[in-house]
Amino acid sequence: MAPERRRTHIRLGVVMGIVSNVLRRGSIFAVTLLASACGVQPASPPTHDQAAASNGWTQVWRDDFTGPPGSPVSSARWRYDTGTHYPGGTPGWGNHEVETYTTSTSNVYLDGSGDLAIRPIRDSRGKWTSGRLETRAGFQPPTGTSLAFTARIKLPAGGQGYWPAFWMLGSPFRSDITDWPRAGELDAMENINNQPTVYGTLHCGTVQLGGPCHEPTGLTANYYLKQPTAATQFHTYTVVWNTNPEQIRWYVDDKPYLTITAGMIGSSTWRSTFDHGFFILLNVAIGGSWPGNPNAATTPQPSPAHPCS
């Protein structure tokens, strides 16, 4: 049996200053981090460079994923998560996932057109491999400003067991993987089983008795994407981290659907969750407690590199 594959393309972009054409048509997964300049807090999140500039946003980091087709990501900007768990962590990445993450350019590679591709592969034995990346840098808004994490994403259409995510973890987690959920987790977008619904979530506090974030579920909400747009069109997912007032807001295509304030979880929990930076993660998991395992109908489908060009 030949390996079965399905690609997810990603483009990230963030630099100091305002740069044009960061979110370009044709990217399947594009992320731009922006921080507001001069303490300005716009009413809505930035989704394009000109709009960001006019609303007082300044880009703070960028990766255009430029390079020859099939080449790896920049090791100066990115680190790979590999295997089935962090060192000393719970197998299945704590979620009973079935994939093994690799550094192989069969799973994670530049496509030569300004996209990063993450490709889950099922081999002849039914074993899955995929890709998971973390930014080396962490990001935190200075007091009185805001930080926005924005991604333009076309969801994969692999079916049962697929679990793509664009999310952030609190930097203390890197030195102590037992510091979850106290270190904080911001899920900008999760999708399971190619359903036309995406989820935004904050994980915080403690898992004992649910805690202020109702763990292990977290404080969450969902947004319905009209079929068949979930798998055939791009959508922009944004999380805005405000320091004044202290709140986190989730958007899909500039439409707000979830707001969490410091008052909802308490000032002490807010400080322990947000008194540090967050790093970005991009991955496509297979299986797990939430989506369930892949089945015979989970057949990766071909995807054009630039369906919106």
ZANU-806332 format. One record per residue: residue number from 1; x, y, z of N, C-alpha, C in turn; residue in three letters. Coordinates in steps of 0.2 Angstrom, whole numbers. Layout:
NODE NUM X Y Z X Y Z X Y Z ALA
...
END
This chain:
NODE 1 4 -6 0 0 0 0 4 6 0 MET
NODE 2 3 11 -4 7 17 -5 5 21 1 ALA
NODE 3 10 25 3 9 30 9 3 35 6 PRO
NODE 4 -1 37 11 -6 42 10 -4 48 13 GLU
NODE 5 -5 54 9 -3 60 11 -8 66 10 ARG
NODE 6 -8 71 15 -12 76 14 -9 82 16 ARG
NODE 7 -8 88 12 -4 93 14 -8 99 17 ARG
NODE 8 -5 102 22 -7 109 24 -2 114 23 THR
NODE 9 -3 119 20 2 124 19 1 130 24 HIS
NODE 10 7 133 25 7 138 31 12 144 28 ILE
NODE 11 10 150 30 14 155 29 14 160 35 ARG
NODE 12 20 161 38 20 166 44 24 172 42 LEU
NODE 13 22 178 45 25 184 44 25 189 49 GLY
NODE 14 30 191 52 31 196 57 37 200 57 VAL
NODE 15 38 206 56 44 210 57 43 216 61 VAL
NODE 16 49 219 62 48 226 65 46 231 60 MET
NODE 17 41 235 62 39 240 57 33 237 53 GLY
NODE 18 30 242 49 25 240 44 27 237 38 ILE
NODE 19 25 231 36 28 228 29 21 226 25 VAL
NODE 20 22 228 19 16 226 15 16 219 13 SER
NODE 21 9 217 11 8 210 8 11 205 12 ASN
NODE 22 9 205 19 11 199 23 6 194 22 VAL
NODE 23 0 196 22 -6 191 22 -8 191 14 LEU
NODE 24 -5 186 11 -6 186 3 -11 180 1 ARG
NODE 25 -14 182 -4 -19 176 -6 -14 170 -9 ARG
NODE 26 -17 164 -7 -13 158 -9 -10 155 -3 GLY
NODE 27 -10 158 3 -7 155 8 -12 151 12 SER
NODE 28 -11 145 14 -16 141 17 -16 142 25 ILE
NODE 29 -10 144 27 -9 145 34 -4 150 35 PHE
NODE 30 -7 156 36 -2 162 37 -3 166 43 ALA
NODE 31 2 167 47 2 170 54 6 176 54 VAL
NODE 32 3 181 56 6 188 58 5 190 65 THR
NODE 33 11 191 68 10 194 75 11 201 75 LEU
NODE 34 6 205 78 7 212 78 6 215 85 LEU
NODE 35 10 220 86 9 223 93 7 231 92 ALA
NODE 36 2 233 96 0 240 94 5 245 96 SER
NODE 37 5 250 92 10 256 93 7 261 98 ALA
NODE 38 12 264 102 10 270 106 4 269 110 CYS
NODE 39 2 262 112 -3 261 117 -10 261 113 GLY
NODE 40 -10 262 107 -17 262 104 -20 255 104 VAL
NODE 41 -26 255 105 -30 249 105 -36 249 101 GLN
NODE 42 -35 247 94 -40 247 89 -46 243 91 PRO
NODE 43 -52 245 89 -58 241 90 -58 234 88 ALA
NODE 44 -55 233 82 -55 227 79 -48 225 77 SER
NODE 45 -46 218 77 -40 216 75 -37 217 68 PRO
NODE 46 -31 218 67 -28 219 61 -28 213 57 PRO
NODE 47 -30 213 50 -30 207 46 -26 208 40 THR
NODE 48 -24 215 38 -20 216 32 -15 222 34 HIS
NODE 49 -10 223 30 -5 227 32 -7 235 32 ASP
NODE 50 -11 237 27 -13 244 27 -18 245 33 GLN
NODE 51 -23 240 34 -27 241 39 -24 241 46 ALA
NODE 52 -19 237 47 -15 237 53 -12 243 54 ALA
NODE 53 -8 246 49 -5 253 50 -10 258 52 ALA
NODE 54 -16 258 48 -20 264 50 -23 263 57 SER
NODE 55 -24 257 59 -26 256 66 -21 256 71 ASN
NODE 56 -15 258 70 -10 259 75 -6 253 77 GLY
NODE 57 -6 248 72 -2 241 74 4 241 71 TRP
NODE 58 9 238 74 16 237 71 18 230 71 THR
NODE 59 20 228 66 23 221 65 29 220 69 GLN
NODE 60 30 214 73 35 213 77 39 207 75 VAL
NODE 61 37 203 70 41 197 69 38 194 62 TRP
NODE 62 42 190 58 40 188 52 44 182 49 ARG
NODE 63 41 178 46 44 172 42 40 171 36 ASP
NODE 64 43 173 30 40 172 23 40 165 21 ASP
NODE 65 44 161 24 45 154 22 48 154 14 PHE
NODE 66 53 158 13 56 158 7 62 153 7 THR
NODE 67 62 149 1 67 144 0 66 139 -5 GLY
NODE 68 70 135 -7 69 130 -12 64 125 -10 PRO
NODE 69 60 123 -15 55 118 -14 58 112 -10 PRO
NODE 70 55 109 -5 57 104 -1 62 105 4 GLY
NODE 71 64 111 5 69 113 10 66 114 17 SER
NODE 72 70 113 22 67 114 29 66 121 31 PRO
NODE 73 62 122 37 61 129 40 68 131 43 VAL
NODE 74 68 138 44 74 141 47 75 138 54 SER
NODE 75 81 135 56 82 133 62 83 138 67 SER
NODE 76 85 144 65 86 150 69 79 153 71 ALA
NODE 77 74 151 68 67 154 70 63 148 73 ARG
NODE 78 64 142 71 59 137 73 63 131 76 TRP
NODE 79 59 127 80 61 121 83 56 116 82 ARG
NODE 80 58 110 81 54 104 79 52 101 86 TYR
NODE 81 46 99 87 44 94 92 44 87 88 ASP
NODE 82 47 82 91 48 76 88 46 70 93 THR
NODE 83 44 65 89 42 59 93 35 59 95 GLY
NODE 84 33 56 101 26 55 103 25 59 110 THR
NODE 85 30 63 112 29 67 118 36 71 120 HIS
NODE 86 35 76 124 41 80 126 45 75 131 TYR
NODE 87 51 76 131 55 72 136 52 72 143 PRO
NODE 88 51 66 145 48 66 152 40 66 152 GLY
NODE 89 38 68 146 30 69 146 26 63 145 GLY
NODE 90 20 64 144 15 58 143 15 56 136 THR
NODE 91 15 50 134 15 48 127 8 50 124 PRO
NODE 92 8 51 117 2 54 114 1 61 115 GLY
NODE 93 7 64 117 7 72 118 1 73 123 TRP
NODE 94 0 69 128 -5 70 133 -12 70 131 GLY
NODE 95 -13 68 125 -20 68 122 -22 62 118 ASN
NODE 96 -17 57 119 -19 50 116 -18 51 108 HIS
NODE 97 -14 55 106 -13 56 98 -9 50 96 GLU
NODE 98 -10 48 89 -7 42 87 -1 44 82 VAL
NODE 99 0 50 80 5 51 75 12 52 79 GLU
NODE 100 17 51 75 24 53 77 26 59 74 THR
NODE 101 28 64 77 31 70 74 38 69 72 TYR
NODE 102 40 72 66 47 71 63 50 77 61 THR
NODE 103 56 77 60 59 83 56 60 82 49 THR
NODE 104 57 77 46 58 75 39 55 80 35 SER
NODE 105 58 82 29 55 86 24 49 82 20 THR
NODE 106 48 76 22 42 73 19 36 75 23 SER
NODE 107 37 77 29 31 80 33 31 87 34 ASN
NODE 108 37 91 34 37 98 35 42 101 30 VAL
NODE 109 40 105 26 45 108 21 42 114 18 TYR
NODE 110 46 118 15 45 124 11 43 122 4 LEU
NODE 111 37 125 1 35 122 -5 38 126 -11 ASP
NODE 112 43 131 -9 46 135 -15 42 141 -17 GLY
NODE 113 35 142 -14 31 147 -16 29 152 -11 SER
NODE 114 33 151 -5 31 155 1 27 152 5 GLY
NODE 115 26 146 5 22 142 10 26 137 13 ASP
NODE 116 24 135 20 26 130 23 21 124 23 LEU
NODE 117 23 118 21 18 113 21 19 108 27 ALA
NODE 118 14 106 30 14 101 35 10 95 32 ILE
NODE 119 13 90 31 9 84 28 9 78 32 ARG
NODE 120 3 76 35 3 70 38 3 64 33 PRO
NODE 121 7 59 35 8 53 31 6 47 34 ILE
NODE 122 2 42 31 1 36 34 4 31 29 ARG
NODE 123 8 26 33 12 22 29 9 15 28 ASP
NODE 124 12 10 25 9 4 23 7 0 29 SER
NODE 125 9 1 35 8 -2 41 2 2 45 ARG
NODE 126 0 7 42 -5 11 46 -3 16 51 GLY
NODE 127 4 17 51 7 21 56 7 29 53 LYS
NODE 128 6 33 57 5 40 55 11 44 57 TRP
NODE 129 14 49 53 19 54 55 16 60 52 THR
NODE 130 18 66 56 16 72 54 21 77 57 SER
NODE 131 19 84 57 24 89 59 21 94 64 GLY
NODE 132 26 96 69 24 101 74 30 105 75 ARG
NODE 133 28 112 75 34 117 75 32 122 81 LEU
NODE 134 37 125 84 37 130 89 41 136 87 GLU
NODE 135 39 142 88 44 147 87 49 147 93 THR
NODE 136 55 149 91 60 149 96 58 155 101 ARG
NODE 137 56 161 98 54 167 101 48 166 105 ALA
NODE 138 47 170 110 41 171 114 39 178 113 GLY
NODE 139 32 180 113 29 186 112 25 188 118 PHE
NODE 140 26 195 120 22 197 125 21 205 124 GLN
NODE 141 15 207 125 14 215 124 16 219 130 PRO
NODE 142 20 224 129 21 229 134 15 231 138 PRO
NODE 143 16 233 144 10 236 148 7 242 144 THR
NODE 144 1 242 143 -3 247 140 -4 246 133 GLY
NODE 145 -2 241 130 -2 239 123 -6 233 122 THR
NODE 146 -6 231 115 -10 224 114 -5 220 109 SER
NODE 147 -7 214 109 -3 209 104 -8 205 101 LEU
NODE 148 -8 205 94 -12 201 90 -9 195 87 ALA
NODE 149 -11 189 87 -9 183 83 -14 182 78 PHE
NODE 150 -12 182 72 -17 181 66 -15 176 61 THR
NODE 151 -19 172 59 -18 167 54 -23 166 49 ALA
NODE 152 -21 166 43 -26 165 37 -25 157 35 ARG
NODE 153 -30 153 36 -30 146 36 -35 143 32 ILE
NODE 154 -33 138 28 -37 133 24 -37 127 28 LYS
NODE 155 -42 125 31 -42 118 35 -41 112 31 LEU
NODE 156 -37 107 33 -37 101 30 -43 97 29 PRO
NODE 157 -44 93 24 -50 89 23 -48 82 24 ALA
NODE 158 -44 80 28 -42 73 29 -48 68 32 GLY
NODE 159 -53 72 36 -58 68 39 -57 66 46 GLY
NODE 160 -60 60 48 -59 57 54 -52 57 57 GLN
NODE 161 -51 60 63 -45 60 66 -40 65 65 GLY
NODE 162 -42 70 60 -38 76 59 -39 81 64 TYR
NODE 163 -33 84 67 -34 89 72 -28 94 71 TRP
NODE 164 -30 99 66 -25 105 65 -26 110 70 PRO
NODE 165 -21 113 72 -21 119 77 -16 124 76 ALA
NODE 166 -18 130 78 -14 136 78 -15 139 85 PHE
NODE 167 -9 138 89 -10 140 96 -4 142 99 TRP
NODE 168 -4 144 106 1 147 109 2 144 116 MET
NODE 169 8 143 119 9 141 125 13 146 129 LEU
NODE 170 12 146 136 16 151 140 23 149 140 GLY
NODE 171 28 153 140 35 152 140 37 147 146 SER
NODE 172 35 148 152 37 144 157 36 136 156 PRO
NODE 173 32 135 152 31 128 150 37 124 147 PHE
NODE 174 41 128 144 47 125 141 52 123 146 ARG
NODE 175 52 126 152 57 123 157 54 119 162 SER
NODE 176 47 118 162 43 114 166 37 112 163 ASP
NODE 177 37 106 160 31 104 156 25 102 161 ILE
NODE 178 27 101 167 21 100 172 18 106 174 THR
NODE 179 20 112 171 17 119 173 11 120 169 ASP
NODE 180 7 115 166 1 116 163 -5 114 167 TRP
NODE 181 -10 118 167 -11 124 163 -10 131 166 PRO
NODE 182 -6 131 172 -4 137 175 -1 142 171 ARG
NODE 183 4 139 167 8 143 162 4 147 157 ALA
NODE 184 -2 144 155 -7 147 150 -6 143 144 GLY
NODE 185 -12 143 140 -12 140 133 -18 144 130 GLU
NODE 186 -16 147 124 -21 151 120 -22 147 114 LEU
NODE 187 -28 144 113 -29 141 107 -33 145 102 ASP
NODE 188 -29 148 97 -32 153 92 -37 149 88 ALA
NODE 189 -35 143 86 -40 139 81 -38 132 82 MET
NODE 190 -43 128 83 -43 121 83 -49 118 79 GLU
NODE 191 -48 113 75 -53 110 71 -52 102 71 ASN
NODE 192 -58 99 72 -57 91 72 -61 88 66 ILE
NODE 193 -59 83 63 -63 79 59 -66 82 53 ASN
NODE 194 -62 88 51 -65 92 45 -72 94 46 ASN
NODE 195 -74 95 53 -81 98 54 -81 106 52 GLN
NODE 196 -86 108 51 -87 116 49 -87 120 55 PRO
NODE 197 -84 118 60 -84 122 67 -76 123 69 THR
NODE 198 -74 129 71 -68 130 74 -69 132 81 VAL
NODE 199 -64 131 85 -64 132 93 -58 137 95 TYR
NODE 200 -60 141 99 -55 145 103 -56 144 110 GLY
NODE 201 -50 144 114 -50 142 121 -44 145 124 THR
NODE 202 -45 146 131 -40 148 136 -40 143 141 LEU
NODE 203 -34 140 142 -32 135 147 -28 139 153 HIS
NODE 204 -30 138 159 -26 142 164 -27 139 171 CYS
NODE 205 -24 141 176 -25 139 183 -23 132 185 GLY
NODE 206 -28 128 187 -26 122 189 -31 117 187 THR
NODE 207 -29 110 186 -34 105 184 -38 103 190 VAL
NODE 208 -36 104 196 -40 102 202 -47 105 202 GLN
NODE 209 -52 101 203 -59 104 204 -61 109 198 LEU
NODE 210 -57 108 192 -59 112 187 -55 119 187 GLY
NODE 211 -54 122 192 -51 128 193 -55 134 189 GLY
NODE 212 -51 140 189 -55 146 186 -56 145 178 PRO
NODE 213 -52 141 175 -53 140 168 -57 133 166 CYS
NODE 214 -60 130 171 -64 124 170 -61 119 167 HIS
NODE 215 -54 117 169 -50 112 166 -53 105 167 GLU
NODE 216 -52 100 163 -47 101 157 -50 104 151 PRO
NODE 217 -57 106 151 -60 108 145 -57 115 143 THR
NODE 218 -56 120 148 -54 127 147 -60 131 146 GLY
NODE 219 -59 137 146 -64 142 144 -65 143 136 LEU
NODE 220 -70 141 133 -70 139 126 -76 142 123 THR
NODE 221 -76 143 116 -82 144 112 -80 142 105 ALA
NODE 222 -86 141 101 -85 139 94 -88 143 89 ASN
NODE 223 -85 143 83 -88 147 78 -89 143 72 TYR
NODE 224 -95 143 69 -98 139 64 -96 142 57 TYR
NODE 225 -92 138 53 -90 140 46 -95 136 42 LEU
NODE 226 -99 140 38 -104 137 33 -101 132 29 LYS
NODE 227 -104 127 28 -101 122 23 -102 124 16 GLN
NODE 228 -98 123 11 -92 119 12 -86 123 13 PRO
NODE 229 -86 129 16 -81 133 16 -75 131 21 THR
NODE 230 -77 126 26 -72 124 30 -66 121 27 ALA
NODE 231 -67 118 21 -62 114 18 -60 117 11 ALA
NODE 232 -64 122 9 -63 125 2 -61 132 2 THR
NODE 233 -61 135 8 -60 143 8 -55 144 13 GLN
NODE 234 -52 150 13 -48 153 18 -52 157 23 PHE
NODE 235 -50 156 29 -53 161 35 -47 163 39 HIS
NODE 236 -48 169 42 -43 172 46 -45 172 53 THR
NODE 237 -40 169 57 -41 168 64 -37 172 68 TYR
NODE 238 -39 176 73 -36 181 77 -37 180 84 THR
NODE 239 -32 181 88 -32 181 95 -29 188 97 VAL
NODE 240 -32 192 101 -30 199 103 -29 199 110 VAL
NODE 241 -23 200 113 -21 200 120 -20 207 122 TRP
NODE 242 -25 210 125 -25 217 128 -22 217 135 ASN
NODE 243 -18 222 136 -16 224 143 -20 229 147 THR
NODE 244 -24 233 143 -28 238 146 -34 240 141 ASN
NODE 245 -40 237 143 -41 233 149 -38 226 148 PRO
NODE 246 -38 222 153 -35 215 153 -40 211 150 GLU
NODE 247 -39 208 144 -44 204 141 -41 200 135 GLN
NODE 248 -43 195 133 -42 191 127 -48 190 123 ILE
NODE 249 -47 192 116 -53 192 112 -51 187 106 ARG
NODE 250 -56 183 104 -55 179 98 -60 181 92 TRP
NODE 251 -57 180 86 -61 182 80 -60 177 75 TYR
NODE 252 -65 177 71 -65 173 64 -67 178 59 VAL
NODE 253 -62 180 54 -64 184 49 -66 191 51 ASP
NODE 254 -63 193 56 -64 200 60 -71 200 64 ASP
NODE 255 -74 194 65 -80 194 69 -79 191 76 LYS
NODE 256 -80 195 81 -78 192 88 -83 187 90 PRO
NODE 257 -81 182 93 -85 177 96 -84 174 103 TYR
NODE 258 -78 177 106 -76 175 113 -72 181 116 LEU
NODE 259 -74 183 122 -70 187 126 -69 185 133 THR
NODE 260 -63 185 135 -62 183 142 -58 188 145 ILE
NODE 261 -60 190 151 -57 196 155 -54 193 161 THR
NODE 262 -50 198 164 -46 196 170 -51 195 176 ALA
NODE 263 -57 198 176 -62 197 181 -65 191 181 GLY
NODE 264 -65 187 175 -68 181 174 -64 175 178 MET
NODE 265 -57 176 178 -53 171 181 -50 173 187 ILE
NODE 266 -50 180 189 -47 182 195 -40 185 194 GLY
NODE 267 -38 190 197 -32 194 196 -26 190 197 SER
NODE 268 -26 185 202 -20 181 203 -19 176 198 SER
NODE 269 -24 173 195 -24 168 190 -22 172 183 THR
NODE 270 -24 178 182 -23 182 176 -15 183 176 TRP
NODE 271 -12 185 182 -5 187 182 -1 181 181 ARG
NODE 272 -3 175 184 1 169 183 1 166 176 SER
NODE 273 -5 168 173 -5 166 166 -2 170 161 THR
NODE 274 -2 177 162 0 182 157 6 186 159 PHE
NODE 275 9 184 164 15 189 166 22 186 163 ASP
NODE 276 21 183 157 26 181 153 24 180 146 HIS
NODE 277 29 179 142 28 178 134 25 171 133 GLY
NODE 278 22 171 126 20 165 124 23 163 117 PHE
NODE 279 24 157 116 27 155 109 22 152 105 PHE
NODE 280 22 152 98 17 149 94 19 142 92 ILE
NODE 281 14 138 91 14 131 89 10 130 83 LEU
NODE 282 12 127 78 8 125 72 9 117 71 LEU
NODE 283 3 114 71 4 106 70 -3 104 67 ASN
NODE 284 -2 98 64 -8 94 62 -7 87 66 VAL
NODE 285 -11 86 71 -11 80 75 -16 75 72 ALA
NODE 286 -15 69 73 -19 63 71 -22 59 77 ILE
NODE 287 -28 59 77 -31 55 83 -31 59 89 GLY
NODE 288 -33 56 95 -33 59 101 -40 58 104 GLY
NODE 289 -40 60 111 -46 60 115 -52 64 112 SER
NODE 290 -50 69 109 -55 74 107 -58 72 100 TRP
NODE 291 -54 71 94 -57 69 88 -58 62 87 PRO
NODE 292 -55 58 91 -55 50 90 -50 48 85 GLY
NODE 293 -49 42 85 -44 39 80 -46 40 73 ASN
NODE 294 -41 40 68 -43 39 61 -46 32 60 PRO
NODE 295 -50 32 55 -53 25 53 -52 24 45 ASN
NODE 296 -55 19 43 -54 18 36 -56 23 31 ALA
NODE 297 -60 28 33 -63 33 29 -58 39 29 ALA
NODE 298 -53 39 34 -48 44 34 -43 44 28 THR
NODE 299 -44 47 23 -40 46 17 -38 53 15 THR
NODE 300 -31 54 16 -29 61 14 -30 62 7 PRO
NODE 301 -32 69 6 -34 71 -1 -28 75 -4 GLN
NODE 302 -27 75 -10 -23 80 -13 -25 87 -13 PRO
NODE 303 -21 92 -12 -23 99 -11 -18 103 -15 SER
NODE 304 -21 108 -19 -17 112 -24 -13 117 -19 PRO
NODE 305 -7 119 -22 -3 123 -18 -5 130 -17 ALA
NODE 306 -9 132 -22 -11 139 -23 -18 139 -25 HIS
NODE 307 -23 137 -21 -30 137 -24 -33 143 -25 PRO
NODE 308 -30 149 -22 -33 155 -22 -29 160 -26 CYS
NODE 309 -24 158 -30 -20 162 -33 -24 165 -40 SER
END
